[in-house]
């Protein structure tokens, strides 16, 4: 880990470069539960692991109030920490619960899948005329009917693990996925690159059964150790409405990038299957303005000031983009809010990490090029 930079709660902007090993890919080595389903802007599991090891100890309670895809909570459980996590996004909530409360073994997961297939055969087919045309455009009708029924069963049974696996294979151009040729991370049809008359096999019926079973096997390739004696609690909701634990040992979190990522738009197909609706304005209400961003961070700061133990750490990972109206960056907002609302927190270290283009998905917002890591300690 790089040398600590001592810093006061001021607006200086001296950021230490990230450790070189943070640039390395962790896809082939991380616990495969991390790869249940893609999520825009997710933190590398290797970075989450290093932060957890550096700023907490086994048995500590780690809180992540913006848990996103569940990277920090899952790594915390792998590292023998207790977890409290929350997020407002329903897709994020499914991923968190799927990872934190996954079946204990591959055999148990496959057994749940077989029960799903039995229940699926008993359901009548849905009326596809009630499905929006933009959703129907991604699937063969028979595949769509199977997938809709499977999702409905998972929601009814509250089986978030199987639901997350289905969402993980929902769209891609590869044969092991359910949709017609499309992008994987953000749903766009790729029918120009793969025209139907030249690639007719990519537009045929794709049965759910074997694809789901293969996905489950991939999820347990490197499952990690989910210790059942540890305490994990997840709540879906806004941070303003969520009561954090009375005693917190460590906070590690990455707030939504202010006016930088369209979390709902970029997950719109998966969100439609979960909720059967899609509201393209919901992102702007939560993260699309300086006011909404500051209100959310203010709530976190107040709650951390109240509950973080003496000597405990608070790590804030902030996506950076210059705010044209004020000339400020999101990390400056965060530093000023914490200075005012959580005065017992001392900023002891700052780091900067480059963000690959694949994680900067909102059109016309290419200004997001770095994340700032603000490390606070309660003194």
C-alpha positions as CSV (number, residue, x, y, z in Angstrom):
1,X,0.0,0.0,0.0
2,X,1.3,3.5,-0.8
3,X,2.6,5.9,1.7
4,X,0.0,7.7,3.8
5,X,-0.5,11.4,3.1
6,X,-1.4,13.4,6.2
7,X,-4.1,15.9,5.3
8,X,-6.4,18.2,7.2
9,X,-10.1,18.9,6.5
10,X,-9.3,21.6,4.1
11,X,-9.9,22.0,0.4
12,X,-6.4,21.2,-0.8
13,X,-6.3,19.0,-3.8
14,X,-3.1,17.0,-3.5
15,X,-4.0,13.4,-4.4
16,X,-1.6,10.5,-4.2
17,X,-1.6,8.1,-7.2
18,X,-3.2,4.8,-6.6
19,X,-1.0,1.7,-5.9
20,X,0.2,0.2,-9.1
21,X,-1.4,-3.2,-8.4
22,X,-4.8,-1.6,-8.5
23,X,-4.5,-1.4,-12.3
24,X,-4.4,-5.2,-12.6
25,X,-7.4,-7.1,-13.7
26,X,-9.0,-9.3,-11.1
27,X,-11.6,-11.0,-13.3
28,X,-9.7,-14.4,-13.4
29,X,-9.0,-14.4,-9.7
30,X,-11.9,-12.8,-7.8
31,X,-14.7,-14.8,-6.3
32,X,-17.0,-15.7,-9.1
33,X,-20.1,-14.6,-7.2
34,X,-18.9,-11.1,-8.1
35,X,-19.7,-11.9,-11.7
36,X,-23.4,-12.8,-11.3
37,X,-24.6,-9.9,-13.5
38,X,-22.9,-6.8,-14.8
39,X,-23.3,-3.4,-13.2
40,X,-22.3,0.0,-14.5
41,X,-19.4,1.7,-12.6
42,X,-18.7,-1.2,-10.2
43,X,-15.6,-1.1,-8.0
44,X,-12.9,-3.7,-8.6
45,X,-13.1,-6.4,-6.0
46,X,-9.4,-6.3,-5.6
47,X,-9.5,-2.6,-4.6
48,X,-12.4,-3.4,-2.2
49,X,-10.4,-6.2,-0.7
50,X,-7.3,-4.0,0.0
51,X,-9.4,-1.2,1.5
52,X,-11.2,-3.7,3.8
53,X,-7.9,-5.3,4.9
54,X,-6.3,-1.9,5.5
55,X,-9.0,-0.2,7.4
56,X,-10.8,-2.9,9.3
57,X,-10.2,-6.2,11.1
58,X,-11.9,-9.6,11.3
59,X,-15.2,-9.4,13.1
60,X,-15.7,-5.7,12.5
61,X,-19.0,-4.3,11.1
62,X,-18.5,-2.7,7.7
63,X,-21.3,-0.4,6.4
64,X,-21.8,0.4,2.7
65,X,-24.8,2.8,2.3
66,X,-24.4,2.9,-1.5
67,X,-23.7,-0.8,-2.1
68,X,-24.4,-0.9,-5.9
69,X,-23.5,-4.4,-7.2
70,X,-22.5,-5.6,-3.8
71,X,-18.7,-5.7,-4.3
72,X,-17.8,-4.3,-0.9
73,X,-20.3,-6.3,1.1
74,X,-19.3,-9.6,-0.6
75,X,-15.6,-9.0,-0.1
76,X,-16.2,-8.0,3.5
77,X,-18.0,-11.4,4.1
78,X,-15.2,-13.2,2.4
79,X,-12.7,-11.5,4.7
80,X,-14.6,-12.4,7.9
81,X,-16.3,-9.1,8.5
82,X,-20.0,-8.4,9.4
83,X,-21.9,-6.3,6.9
84,X,-24.7,-3.7,6.8
85,X,-25.5,-2.5,3.2
86,X,-28.3,-0.6,1.4
87,X,-29.1,0.9,-2.0
88,X,-32.2,2.4,-3.5
89,X,-31.9,0.7,-6.9
90,X,-34.0,-2.6,-7.2
91,X,-31.5,-4.2,-9.5
92,X,-28.6,-3.4,-7.1
93,X,-30.7,-4.8,-4.3
94,X,-31.2,-8.1,-6.1
95,X,-27.5,-8.4,-6.7
96,X,-26.6,-7.7,-3.1
97,X,-29.1,-10.2,-1.7
98,X,-28.1,-12.8,-4.3
99,X,-24.4,-12.6,-3.3
100,X,-24.7,-12.2,0.4
101,X,-27.3,-15.0,0.8
102,X,-26.3,-17.3,-2.0
103,X,-27.0,-21.1,-1.7
104,X,-24.4,-22.9,0.3
105,X,-23.2,-25.0,-2.6
106,X,-23.4,-25.6,-6.3
107,X,-25.6,-28.7,-5.6
108,X,-28.0,-26.6,-3.5
109,X,-28.2,-23.9,-6.2
110,X,-28.9,-26.5,-8.9
111,X,-31.6,-28.1,-6.7
112,X,-33.3,-24.7,-6.5
113,X,-33.1,-24.4,-10.3
114,X,-34.7,-27.7,-10.8
115,X,-37.6,-26.6,-8.6
116,X,-37.9,-23.5,-10.7
117,X,-38.1,-25.5,-13.9
118,X,-40.9,-27.7,-12.4
119,X,-42.9,-24.6,-11.4
120,X,-42.3,-23.0,-14.8
121,X,-43.9,-25.9,-16.6
122,X,-47.1,-25.4,-14.6
123,X,-47.5,-21.7,-15.5
124,X,-49.5,-20.6,-18.5
125,X,-47.7,-18.4,-21.0
126,X,-47.9,-14.7,-20.6
127,X,-49.6,-12.4,-23.1
128,X,-46.7,-10.8,-25.0
129,X,-49.0,-8.1,-26.3
130,X,-48.7,-6.5,-22.8
131,X,-44.9,-6.4,-23.2
132,X,-43.5,-3.2,-24.6
133,X,-42.2,-3.5,-28.2
134,X,-38.7,-2.3,-27.2
135,X,-38.5,-5.3,-24.8
136,X,-39.9,-7.8,-27.3
137,X,-37.3,-6.7,-29.9
138,X,-34.6,-8.4,-27.9
139,X,-36.0,-11.9,-27.7
140,X,-37.5,-14.8,-29.6
141,X,-41.1,-15.0,-28.4
142,X,-40.7,-18.5,-26.9
143,X,-37.6,-17.4,-25.0
144,X,-39.3,-14.3,-23.8
145,X,-42.3,-16.3,-22.4
146,X,-40.0,-18.7,-20.6
147,X,-37.9,-15.9,-19.1
148,X,-40.9,-13.9,-18.0
149,X,-42.4,-16.9,-16.2
150,X,-39.0,-17.7,-14.6
151,X,-38.6,-14.2,-13.3
152,X,-42.1,-14.1,-11.9
153,X,-41.5,-17.4,-10.0
154,X,-38.2,-16.1,-8.6
155,X,-39.9,-12.9,-7.4
156,X,-42.7,-14.8,-5.8
157,X,-40.4,-17.2,-4.0
158,X,-37.9,-14.3,-3.2
159,X,-35.1,-16.3,-4.8
160,X,-32.7,-13.5,-5.5
161,X,-29.8,-15.8,-6.4
162,X,-31.6,-17.5,-9.3
163,X,-33.1,-14.1,-10.4
164,X,-29.7,-12.5,-10.5
165,X,-28.4,-15.4,-12.6
166,X,-31.2,-14.9,-15.1
167,X,-30.5,-11.2,-15.2
168,X,-26.9,-12.0,-15.8
169,X,-27.6,-14.0,-19.0
170,X,-30.5,-11.7,-20.1
171,X,-28.7,-10.1,-23.1
172,X,-25.5,-10.5,-25.1
173,X,-24.6,-11.7,-28.6
174,X,-23.1,-14.9,-27.3
175,X,-25.1,-18.1,-27.7
176,X,-25.1,-18.8,-24.0
177,X,-27.3,-15.8,-23.4
178,X,-31.1,-15.3,-23.9
179,X,-31.4,-12.3,-26.2
180,X,-30.8,-11.7,-29.9
181,X,-27.3,-10.2,-30.5
182,X,-26.9,-7.2,-28.2
183,X,-24.4,-5.6,-25.9
184,X,-23.8,-7.1,-22.5
185,X,-23.3,-4.2,-20.1
186,X,-25.9,-1.7,-21.6
187,X,-28.7,-3.2,-23.6
188,X,-28.5,-2.2,-27.3
189,X,-29.4,-4.5,-30.2
190,X,-26.5,-5.3,-32.5
191,X,-28.6,-6.3,-35.5
192,X,-26.5,-4.1,-37.9
193,X,-23.3,-6.0,-36.9
194,X,-25.2,-9.3,-36.9
195,X,-27.9,-9.0,-39.5
196,X,-30.5,-11.8,-39.3
197,X,-30.1,-12.9,-42.9
198,X,-26.4,-13.5,-42.3
199,X,-26.6,-14.9,-38.8
200,X,-29.9,-16.7,-38.6
201,X,-28.8,-19.0,-35.8
202,X,-28.4,-16.0,-33.4
203,X,-32.2,-15.3,-33.8
204,X,-33.5,-18.7,-33.0
205,X,-35.3,-19.8,-29.9
206,X,-32.9,-20.0,-26.9
207,X,-34.1,-22.3,-24.2
208,X,-33.6,-21.0,-20.6
209,X,-32.8,-24.3,-18.9
210,X,-29.3,-25.1,-20.0
211,X,-28.2,-21.5,-20.1
212,X,-29.3,-21.0,-16.5
213,X,-27.6,-24.2,-15.3
214,X,-24.4,-23.2,-17.1
215,X,-24.6,-19.7,-15.5
216,X,-25.0,-21.3,-12.0
217,X,-21.9,-23.5,-12.6
218,X,-19.9,-20.4,-13.5
219,X,-21.1,-18.6,-10.4
220,X,-19.7,-21.4,-8.3
221,X,-16.4,-21.7,-10.2
222,X,-14.6,-19.7,-7.4
223,X,-17.5,-19.2,-4.9
224,X,-15.3,-18.0,-2.0
225,X,-16.3,-18.7,1.6
226,X,-19.6,-17.3,2.8
227,X,-19.4,-17.9,6.5
228,X,-22.9,-18.4,7.9
229,X,-21.9,-17.3,11.4
230,X,-21.2,-13.8,10.2
231,X,-24.0,-11.2,10.3
232,X,-25.1,-9.7,7.0
233,X,-28.1,-7.3,6.7
234,X,-29.3,-5.6,3.5
235,X,-32.0,-3.0,3.2
236,X,-33.4,-1.5,0.0
237,X,-34.1,2.2,0.3
238,X,-32.8,5.7,0.2
239,X,-30.1,6.5,2.7
240,X,-32.4,9.3,4.1
241,X,-34.9,6.7,5.1
242,X,-32.5,4.1,6.3
243,X,-31.4,3.8,9.9
244,X,-27.7,2.7,10.2
245,X,-26.5,0.6,13.1
246,X,-25.7,2.3,16.4
247,X,-22.1,1.1,16.3
248,X,-20.1,1.1,13.1
249,X,-16.5,0.0,12.9
250,X,-15.8,1.0,9.3
251,X,-17.6,2.7,6.4
252,X,-16.4,1.9,2.9
253,X,-18.7,3.2,0.1
254,X,-18.8,4.5,-3.4
255,X,-21.7,7.0,-3.8
256,X,-23.5,7.2,-7.2
257,X,-21.5,9.4,-9.6
258,X,-23.1,12.8,-9.6
259,X,-24.6,13.5,-13.0
260,X,-22.3,11.0,-14.6
261,X,-23.9,7.6,-14.9
262,X,-27.5,6.6,-15.9
263,X,-27.9,3.7,-13.5
264,X,-31.4,3.1,-14.6
265,X,-31.1,3.8,-18.3
266,X,-28.0,1.5,-18.5
267,X,-29.9,-1.3,-16.7
268,X,-33.2,-0.6,-18.3
269,X,-33.9,-4.1,-19.7
270,X,-33.1,-5.8,-16.4
271,X,-35.1,-3.3,-14.5
272,X,-38.1,-3.8,-16.7
273,X,-38.0,-7.6,-16.0
274,X,-37.8,-6.9,-12.3
275,X,-40.5,-4.1,-12.0
276,X,-42.3,-4.4,-15.4
277,X,-41.8,-0.6,-15.8
278,X,-39.0,1.7,-16.6
279,X,-38.7,5.3,-15.5
280,X,-35.9,7.1,-17.3
281,X,-36.2,10.1,-15.0
282,X,-35.5,8.3,-11.7
283,X,-31.7,8.7,-12.1
284,X,-31.9,12.5,-12.3
285,X,-34.1,12.6,-9.2
286,X,-31.4,10.7,-7.2
287,X,-28.0,11.6,-8.7
288,X,-28.6,14.0,-11.6
289,X,-28.1,17.2,-9.7
290,X,-25.8,18.8,-7.2
291,X,-28.6,19.3,-4.8
292,X,-29.7,15.7,-4.7
293,X,-26.1,14.5,-4.4
294,X,-25.3,16.9,-1.5
295,X,-28.5,16.0,0.3
296,X,-27.6,12.3,0.1
297,X,-24.0,12.8,1.3
298,X,-25.2,15.1,4.1
299,X,-27.4,12.3,5.4
300,X,-24.6,9.8,5.4
301,X,-22.2,12.3,7.1
302,X,-24.6,12.9,9.9
303,X,-25.2,9.2,10.5
304,X,-21.5,8.3,10.3
305,X,-20.8,11.1,12.8
306,X,-23.3,9.5,15.2
307,X,-22.3,5.9,14.9
308,X,-18.7,5.4,13.8
309,X,-16.5,4.2,16.7
310,X,-13.5,6.1,17.9
311,X,-10.5,5.3,15.7
312,X,-12.8,3.9,13.0
313,X,-12.4,4.7,9.3
314,X,-14.7,6.1,6.7
315,X,-13.6,5.6,3.0
316,X,-15.5,7.6,0.4
317,X,-14.8,6.7,-3.3
318,X,-16.0,9.7,-5.4
319,X,-16.3,9.8,-9.2
320,X,-14.9,13.0,-10.4
321,X,-16.4,15.5,-12.9
322,X,-16.1,19.3,-12.9
323,X,-19.4,21.0,-12.1
324,X,-19.5,23.7,-14.7
325,X,-21.9,26.0,-12.8
326,X,-19.8,26.1,-9.6
327,X,-16.3,25.2,-10.8
328,X,-16.2,22.5,-8.1
329,X,-15.7,18.7,-8.2
330,X,-17.9,16.2,-6.3
331,X,-15.0,15.3,-3.9
332,X,-14.9,19.0,-2.9
333,X,-18.6,18.8,-2.1
334,X,-18.0,15.7,0.0
335,X,-15.1,17.2,1.9
336,X,-17.0,20.4,2.7
337,X,-20.1,18.4,3.8
338,X,-18.0,16.1,6.1
339,X,-16.2,19.1,7.5
340,X,-19.5,20.6,8.5
341,X,-21.7,17.6,9.4
342,X,-19.0,15.1,10.7
343,X,-16.4,17.3,12.4
344,X,-14.9,14.4,14.3
345,X,-13.7,12.8,11.1
346,X,-10.1,13.7,10.1
347,X,-9.0,13.3,6.5
348,X,-5.8,11.3,6.7
349,X,-5.2,10.2,3.2
350,X,-6.3,11.0,-0.4
351,X,-5.7,8.9,-3.5
352,X,-6.7,9.1,-7.2
353,X,-7.5,6.2,-9.5
354,X,-8.2,6.4,-13.3
355,X,-11.5,5.0,-14.6
356,X,-11.6,3.0,-17.8
357,X,-14.0,4.2,-20.6
358,X,-16.2,1.2,-20.1
359,X,-17.3,2.6,-16.8
360,X,-18.1,6.1,-18.1
361,X,-21.3,5.2,-19.9
362,X,-23.5,8.3,-20.0
363,X,-23.4,9.9,-23.3
364,X,-21.7,13.4,-23.5
365,X,-20.2,12.9,-20.0
366,X,-16.7,11.8,-20.9
367,X,-15.3,14.2,-18.2
368,X,-15.4,11.4,-15.6
369,X,-11.8,10.1,-15.7
370,X,-10.9,9.5,-12.1
371,X,-12.1,8.4,-8.7
372,X,-10.9,10.1,-5.6
373,X,-10.5,8.0,-2.5
374,X,-11.0,10.1,0.7
375,X,-9.9,8.2,3.8
376,X,-11.2,9.6,7.1
377,X,-10.6,8.5,10.7
378,X,-12.6,9.4,13.7
379,X,-10.4,11.1,16.2
